[in-house]
Amino acid sequence: MCRTVDLRQAVLAKNTMAAGVLRTELTARGTTVVNLLSSPGSGKTALLERELPLARERGIEVAALTADLATENDATRLARSGAPVKQVLTDGLCHLEADMLAGHLHDWLPDATRLLFVENVGNLVCPASYDLGESLRVVLASVTEGEDKPLKYPTAFGLAQLVIVTKSDLAGPAAFDEAAFRAHVERVNPGVEVVLTSVRTGEGAGVLVDRALAAADGDAVHTPVMARAGA
Amino acid sequence: MHEMSVALSVVDQVERAARPGGAHGVRRVVVEIGELAGVVPDALAFCFELACAGTLLEGAELATRFLPGRASCAPCGRTWDTGMPPDMLCAVCRGGAGELLSGRELRITEVHWSASPTTPDPTPVPQPEES
């Protein structure tokens, strides 16, 4: 006998449930997670190198978890801020998943942590599909990557709650067309905030901490159209 | 490429449903993939075959159904195909889409298996909303 069963199960349901549990647990203890996504080399680590000390100067308890396929270089850089930092080596896996993150936080994340920044694996494809229990998802792109990046990686940019343009000091030499970039972001994710930053000139200093704190305080965070899917 | 993770999730979920259902072997699995789900059907098919090895799904066929991205405009009620890359702005009023009607799906819809005639159908597991 052959049987056909209507399963109607979301393939990523297990991750979505794990992310929901993690978000609830962390929120209950006063910790807000910020998930940072970008291509390799966009400047996630450089931005955190600037933002972590700024947060600490303001008396905000921050921590960072950074994921890479190999090397502990990013954790070494971020640890100079004095904040608790953890390096996760994914052994080739191209993204983090919620249960992996939960496992790494166990026995490490200090109780008093207000903001936990998770630097995802440098990749604009796979991490976009995995909720990590974050309250704010940030997608970064540097001015050297081209104005059409949001169109080439529409799922990542389409699900962003904040878009940060990095290396704005190079906008001139790179002939970065800011208006075109903004129009492309608006096309895939109407209404999302786009902020320019440069760790060299100081443009946009503190913006990541400000937006993360707003999310932590329960202020309304942008809900992308793609996340309003009825599917 | 996260299609291997996706394939392993499909195999895991189908096995969980099929074993209590008395399945001897799963023959076919149907997965809906939305245009904006970020999953490449060919890559998933390749990974699915590998992920099925040594499981109840060994040799099972994977059928994928494509669902186009469709959005609706809250102010004017217009609906449209978002295309790829998607256009979430209404062509009429240029307001942002109010809702994505389809396109983000990534779900198992049907599973076909061989089973003894006396075993009951499995109870569908309640699922959270996809984010």
Interface residues (C-beta under 8 A of the other chain):
Chain A: M1 C2 R3 T4 V5 D6 L7 R8 Q9 A10 V11 L12 A13 K14 N15 T16 M17 A19 G20 L93 C94 H95 E97 V125 C126 A128 S129 Y130 D131 P150 L151 K152 P154 T155 G158 E186 R187 V188 N189 P190 G191 V225 M226 A227 R228 A229 G230 A231
Chain B: M1 H2 S5 V6 S9 V10 D12 Q13 V14 A17 A18 G21 A23 R27 V31 G34 L36 A37 G38 V39 L67 A71 M84 P85 P86 D87 M88 L89 G95 G96 A97 G98 E99 L100 L101 S102 G103 R104 E105 L106 R107 I108 T109 E110 V111 H112 W113 S114 A115 S116 P117 D121 P122 P124 V125 Q127 P128 E129 E130 S131
